[in-house]
Amino acid sequence: MDPLYVAYHDTEWGRPVHDDRRLFEKVCLEGFQSGLSWLTILRKRDNFRQAFDDFDIVKVAEYSDDDIARLMGDAGIVRHRGKIRSVINNARRCAELIARDGSFADFVWSFVPDGPEGDRSRPLGIPSQTPSSTRLSKELKKRGWSFVGPTTMYAFMQSVGVVNDHLHGCHVRDEISAA
């Protein structure tokens, strides 16, 4: 397995994130990942950060058609016009959410599943989406977000620790559960 992927799993994936900017970054990167491997996105993550002003929500929300052209010419990122437009749109929607509700993190963490949905010990294993990811997806779409389908939102929820899908026996699971 690729050492970059192993390091991501061991030090980042599934660890609770409560910073609005880092949560916004993860939503964006999960959207870019759609149809691609996560390792592809992980290898380009530093380029994405540079290209999108470290995912500063306010700065990205102000991007223009000139910025879209600049990003479409950047070989260091995934050059998909729809996904690039989605990041800009979602920055605007995120800024609205923060202005209205005070925190993107509080919004995201209000979707923590409880009961059987959060139990990964069941024999069916890890699903591709859950009722919580579907609710999060629907709420974001209702607020005008894009590239936030239930499967993408479940991957997002896993990556930022809203759910702990490290398998039983994984050396990181107990550490994250304690957090």
N, C-alpha and C positions, 0 to 999 in steps of 0.2 A: 504494500500500500504506500502511496505517496507520502513522504515525510511531512509535507505541508498540510495535508489532510489530517494526518495523525495528530500533529500539533494543534490544529484547529479543534479537533474533537476533544483532546485532552485539556485544553486550556480555555476554550471559549464556548463551544457549542453547548447549549442547554444551561449556561450559567445566567442567572437573572440579570437583566438589563433594565435600568430604570431611567436612563438618560434619553430625553426626547430626540436629540440628534442621532444618537446611536440606534435608537429604535427606527427612526426614519430611514437611516442608511440601510438597515436590515430589510425593511419593507421594499426599498428600491432594488437592492441586490437580489432579493427573492423574486421580484418581478423580472429582472434581467435573466435570472436563472431559468425561467419558464422555457421548457423545450431544450435546455442545455444541461450539462452536468454542473454540480456545485463546484467541483474542482476547477472547471474553466473560469467560473466567476471568482473563486478564491485566488487563483493565480493573477487575475486582473484587478483585484480589489484595490491595491494601492493606486493604480491608474484611474479607477473610478473615483476614488477619493480626491485625487488631484483634479480630475476633469470636472467634478461636481462640487468644487469648493468645500471639500470635506463634509459634504451633505449638510451644509448650513442651510436650514430651512428657509430663512428669510432671503438669503442670496439666490438660492435656486428658484424660489417663487418669483423672482424678478427677471429670470432669464427670458430672452427674446428670440426671435427667429435667427438672429446672428449667432446666438449661443447654440441653437439647434444645428446650424451649419457647421460651427466649430466642432461640436461633438460628433457629428456625422463624419468628419474628417479625421477623427482621433482613432488611430489603429490600435491604441492600447485598451480600448473598451469594446463592448459589444455595440456595433453600430446598427441599431434597429430603431428606425425613426419613431415607430409607435411606442416603444419602450422609453425612449428618450423624452418624448412628449408626455408620457405618463408620469415620469419622475417630476417634471415641471408642474404638471397639473396637481399631482399629489402633494408637492411642496405647498402649493397654494391652498389646497384643502386642509393640509396639516396646520398651516399658519392660522387658518380660520378656526379650526378645532381648538388650538391652543388659546386663541383670543377669546373664544366662547367658554371653554371648559377649564382653561388654566394649565392643562398638562396632557400631552399625548400619552405619556407613560400611565397616568391614572386611567385613561380611557382603555388602553391596551390591557392593563392588568385587571380590568373589570370583567374580562372574559376568561379568567382562570376557571377551568372545569372542576366540578366536584363530583363526588360519587363514583359510579362505575366507569364513567367516561375517562376519568383520570387514572384508572387502574391498568397498568401495562403488564400485569402478571397473568392476564387471561391468555388462553392458548391461541387466540386469533392473532396475537402480536400487535404490531403498530399499524394503525390505519393510515390511509392517505389523506383523510379529512374526518372531522368529527362534528357533532352538533355545535360545539363552541366555535370551531373555525368557520362553520357555515354562518353562524350568527354574526361573528366579527366581519366576515366578508360582506354579508348583506348590509350591515350597518355602515361600513365604509362606502360601499357602492351607493347607498342611499344618500350619502354625503358628497357624492361626486367623484370618489376615488376610482382609479382604474388599475388593471393588472393585479387585482386583489381577490382572486377566486378562492374558494374554500380550500383547495389543495395547497395553493401558494400561502394562504394564511396559516394553514396547519404547519407547514415548513417554517414559517416565520415564528409561530408560537413555540415550536420546538427549539429553534435556534436562540431565542431570547429568554428561555427558561420559564415561559408561561406554563408549559408542561415539561415534565422530566421524562423523556423517552429513552434515556440510557437504559439499556436492558439490565435485568437482574444479573448480577455477576460481573457487570462492567465496573472497572475500578473507579470510575468517576461518579457513578450513580449515587452512592451513599453520601459522598462529599457535597453533591448538589442538593440532595434531599435535605441535608442539614442546613444548607444556606436558605 
